[in-house]
Amino acid sequence: MSNKQSYLCNWPVKHNGKRYVKGDAIPELTDEQVQALGAAVTPGEPDNGASDLSEEQQLAAVVEAISKLEPGNEAHWTKGGKPECAALTELVGFQVPAKLRDAAWDQVEASKGE
C-alpha cells in the first residue's frame, strides 16, 4: 500500500480529470501517481500568503495587480476579457480564486465609469 501525501503543482497538469495550475495543492497522491506526474509536483502544502491579509487587503492587492496586467498579453486575460487568475496569483503572491478576481474586476470596471 502506498503512502498518500499532498503535493504542490509546479506547472499546469491534468490529474484524475481535474486541471491544476502552478501553486495548486493536489491532495493525497500515491507514490505511483507522483512518479507519473514527475517534476510537475513538489511535496508540500500551499502557503497561499493570503492568511495574513484581511479580505479587504486581498481585494485591494488584486485590484492593484489588475492595473499591472498587459492589455495585449493573452496570458493575462481570459477569452471573456477578464483577468487571468494565474497571472494575478503570480503578481500578488497568493492564490487568487475566480470569486476574488471577479470582485476585484467589478471594482475596476465600476471605477472606469466614475
C-alpha positions as CSV (number, residue, x, y, z in Angstrom):
1,M,0.0,0.0,0.0
2,S,1.3,3.4,-0.9
3,N,1.6,6.4,1.4
4,K,-0.5,9.3,0.3
5,Q,0.7,12.9,0.6
6,S,-0.3,16.4,-0.7
7,Y,1.8,17.9,-3.4
8,L,2.1,21.4,-5.0
9,C,1.7,21.8,-8.7
10,N,4.8,23.3,-10.4
11,W,3.1,23.9,-13.8
12,P,-0.4,23.2,-15.3
13,V,-1.3,19.5,-15.2
14,K,-4.4,17.4,-15.5
15,H,-4.9,14.7,-12.9
16,N,-7.9,12.5,-12.4
17,G,-9.9,14.7,-14.8
18,K,-9.2,17.9,-12.9
19,R,-6.9,20.7,-14.1
20,Y,-4.4,22.1,-11.7
21,V,-2.3,25.3,-12.1
22,K,1.0,26.3,-10.6
23,G,0.7,26.6,-6.8
24,D,-2.5,24.4,-6.5
25,A,-2.4,21.7,-3.9
26,I,-3.0,18.2,-5.3
27,P,-4.3,16.2,-2.3
28,E,-3.4,12.6,-1.4
29,L,-1.2,11.4,-4.2
30,T,0.2,8.0,-4.1
31,D,3.9,7.3,-4.8
32,E,2.9,5.8,-8.2
33,Q,0.9,9.0,-9.1
34,V,3.8,11.2,-8.1
35,Q,6.1,9.1,-10.4
36,A,3.6,9.5,-13.2
37,L,3.5,13.3,-12.7
38,G,7.2,13.6,-12.3
39,A,8.7,17.1,-11.8
40,A,5.2,18.7,-12.2
41,V,4.7,18.3,-8.4
42,T,6.6,19.1,-5.3
43,P,5.8,17.7,-1.8
44,G,4.1,20.2,0.5
45,E,1.0,22.2,1.3
46,P,0.2,25.5,-0.3
47,D,1.3,28.7,1.5
48,N,-1.0,31.0,-0.3
49,G,0.3,34.1,1.5
50,A,-3.2,35.4,2.0
51,S,-3.6,34.1,5.5
52,D,-2.1,37.2,7.0
53,L,-4.3,39.5,4.9
54,S,-7.9,40.6,5.5
55,E,-10.4,40.1,2.7
56,E,-10.3,43.9,2.1
57,Q,-6.5,43.7,1.8
58,Q,-6.6,40.8,-0.6
59,L,-9.2,42.6,-2.7
60,A,-7.1,45.8,-2.8
61,A,-4.0,43.7,-3.8
62,V,-5.8,42.1,-6.7
63,V,-7.3,45.4,-7.9
64,E,-3.8,46.9,-7.9
65,A,-2.4,43.8,-9.7
66,I,-5.1,44.1,-12.4
67,S,-3.6,47.6,-13.3
68,K,-0.3,45.9,-13.9
69,L,-1.5,43.4,-16.4
70,E,-0.6,44.0,-20.1
71,P,-3.6,44.6,-22.2
72,G,-2.3,42.8,-25.3
73,N,-0.8,39.8,-23.4
74,E,-3.1,36.8,-23.9
75,A,-1.6,35.1,-20.9
76,H,-3.0,37.9,-18.7
77,W,-6.6,37.7,-20.0
78,T,-9.4,35.2,-20.4
79,K,-11.2,34.8,-23.7
80,G,-14.1,36.5,-22.0
81,G,-11.9,39.6,-21.3
82,K,-11.4,39.1,-17.5
83,P,-8.0,39.0,-15.9
84,E,-6.5,35.5,-15.8
85,C,-6.4,34.2,-12.2
86,A,-2.9,32.6,-12.7
87,A,-1.5,35.9,-13.8
88,L,-2.9,37.7,-10.8
89,T,-1.7,34.9,-8.5
90,E,1.9,35.5,-9.7
91,L,1.6,39.2,-9.2
92,V,0.1,39.2,-5.7
93,G,1.9,36.1,-4.3
94,F,-1.2,34.3,-3.1
95,Q,-3.8,32.1,-4.8
96,V,-6.5,34.2,-6.5
97,P,-9.7,32.3,-6.9
98,A,-12.2,33.4,-9.6
99,K,-14.6,34.8,-7.0
100,L,-11.9,37.2,-5.7
101,R,-10.8,38.1,-9.2
102,D,-14.4,38.8,-10.2
103,A,-14.9,41.1,-7.2
104,A,-11.7,43.0,-8.0
105,W,-12.7,43.2,-11.7
106,D,-16.1,44.6,-10.8
107,Q,-14.4,47.3,-8.8
108,V,-12.0,48.2,-11.6
109,E,-14.9,48.3,-14.1
110,A,-17.0,50.4,-11.8
111,S,-14.2,52.9,-11.3
112,K,-13.9,53.4,-15.1
113,G,-17.5,54.8,-15.1
114,E,-16.8,57.4,-12.4
